[in-house]
Amino acid sequence: MKETVIKTGLCMVALISVAVLFTVVAYIFLNGIQVISLDFLLKSPNYAALECGGIFPQIIGSLCLLAVCLLFAVPLGVASGIYLAEYATENIITKSVRFFVECLAGIPSIVIGLFGLIFLVYYLGFGPSMLSGGLALGFMILPWTVRASEEAIKAVPLSHREASLALGASKWQTIRSVVLKSAYPGIITGILLGAGKAMGETAVILLTTGGLATFIPRSLLDDVGSLPVYIYLILTMVPVPRAEAESYAYGASLVLITMFLMISVFALFLRNRYVKRMVGGEKK
């Protein structure tokens, strides 16, 4: 009886979580689909006359910021995860590093944005730019990438390593050819979580890029727009009727969600295909 009650309670909680997610997505879809058109997707924003503008530079800007962010955070995070899981000895220094990495994951985004503003924009002289915004987002998701990579690598059975070493492979060859291949799905999942957090970030981008760009960036030091900042500006700073501003904000939110879902589905497709190939290779 007790087991049945616990199982029923857990099932209800899971259903409520899924229902909340679908409710939010459905609400945004119903309110945003009415403004989705080719003009909205392919034109530049016109903050003075919303009916004449679109979000194309913001779409490209969000993708560019995400690319810079991942190019910085993923190699550094995965390399750190490999070191902590495979090379670092268990001592006070290693424990302190893990503690601070976990603390960094919980730092408010406005603090990361302030650091990016002072260090990247002013001290290093990058100015409000795509490079400053992308690197600041990289700092924000780096702890997620490190922890996800470390845990995924630790989850690989020790027997895999022992078998590879017994065949004469070096430690690095074992990590590269055996451990990372087995840990790949978990690492991808952690990267996706970080990418989702980066794509929806507003405070960091607003402080490090300016966020008012209505053009497509041509270099890393150009100003860049983004969908989260566009949504914020439309709702708080643009002098237009409230209903019209909300409609455009919902439309941009729908595009942002769709972009992340497309990236996630593509990454999960690659992950599942890789897992099937790996399992098929092991069976042979």
HELIX and SHEET records of a PDB file:
HELIX    1   1 LYS A    2  GLY A   32  1                                  31    
HELIX    2   2 ILE A   33  VAL A   35  5                                   3    
HELIX    3   3 LEU A   38  LEU A   42  1                                   5    
HELIX    4   4 LEU A   50  CYS A   52  5                                   3    
HELIX    5   5 PHE A   56  ILE A   82  1                                  27    
HELIX    6   6 TYR A   83  TYR A   87  3                                   5    
HELIX    7   7 ILE A   92  ALA A  105  1                                  14    
HELIX    8   8 SER A  109  PHE A  115  1                                   7    
HELIX    9   9 GLY A  116  TYR A  123  3                                   8    
HELIX   10  10 MET A  130  LYS A  154  1                                  25    
HELIX   11  11 LEU A  158  ALA A  166  1                                   9    
HELIX   12  12 LYS A  171  THR A  174  1                                   4    
HELIX   13  13 ILE A  175  VAL A  179  3                                   5    
HELIX   14  14 LEU A  180  MET A  199  1                                  20    
HELIX   15  15 ALA A  203  THR A  209  1                                   7    
HELIX   16  16 LEU A  227  THR A  236  1                                  10    
HELIX   17  17 ARG A  242  LYS A  283  1                                  42    
END                                                                             
